[in-house]
């Protein structure tokens, strides 16, 4: 992390402002304190005599990147080791994940369950390094749902022992738990409306919660001015969430045309998180023991999902073409992608059919809109000086953002 206490100018590089699909060939960003004072073509930005100059020639200057779906707290992949680790050990190990996430260019993130308000505030107070966080604290789940950590031995194995149970059934329990997480400082509420990959007792296609239960969460969150994000992979779970008026669909892999129509009508955000499944299948071939470390049948689920993904690609691309609001999210977790969050951009280009610039907008200004943070996501006067300088041109090769050696500056 770079904290700027003097006037600094980053100049001479290609600039992606986050506000336009056209880059500026020779741009300058002028920074005072922690804010951008001016940004634009180099010949339009006057430099103070005492400005510290950072020469970005041969590099691309970007707004700090935003990941709208991360799990940044640690738990051991190996279940045996997870049972042996203390909660305090896991919390301390989490600081490494947060540091790695920032180092790869992610300066802000939506934390999708695992971190309580202490993580957010420790980052804000600079006790630990990491992206600024919006937190959901829990992933609210029905009994036997994706966030219920029950195992057939007849016990619960919590993933984060410092958090309360995420299980609620029926409208009254849903209302109470939503109120609980909001009281604890959640920036948004997360609810599971389908099964998932890592859960033992369900499948991704399984719908969870009734529309009535989901609506209670939406209503209670709205009372506090907070949005509701839903984990929803299968079509029925997606449709129930849309019927309830949720703010964002996380994953949303099996949307259909009706879902797209509803999302456009309701201005619903979609955070696709598509890289994790193909990356998991590839990683498993290199490390067969990786699957054996978990209780759920992740290998079967991942392989089945990947086969079905290929059938969904035309529909995903149609959703992009029609203008569904999309924010980049990696689903970084204990499974994969810690510090490699930006591989998601490659899949947004290759599978969603986006241009590299369009994918970058989804990870900057569009993601900032998803987070309701107008002070982030663009190189523009008045916004916070979250800036990434990368060697080369990601507009010609989006994959170069995945290589840490290309990250020459991450400013937050």
Secondary structure, 3 states (H helix, E strand, C coil): CCCCCCCEEEEEEEEECCCCCCCEEEEEEEEECCEEEEEEEHHHCCCCCCCEEEECCCEEEEECEEEEEECCCCCCCCHHHHHHCCHHHHHHHHHHHHHHHHHCCEEEEEECCCCCHHHHHHHHCCCCCCCEEEECCCCEECCCCCCCCEECCCEECCCCCCCCCCECCHHHHHHHHHHHHHHCCCCCEEEECECCCCCCCCCCCCECCCHHHHHHHHHHHHHCCCCEEEEECCHHHHHHHHHCCCCEEEECCCCCHHHHHHHHHHCCEEECCCHHHHHHHHHHHHCCHHHHCCCCCHHHHHHHHHHHHHHHHHHHHHHHHHCCEECCCCCECCCCCCCCCCHHHHHHHHCCCCCHHHHHHHCCHHHHHHCCCCCCCCCCCCCECCEEEEECCCCCCHHHHHCHHHEEEEEC
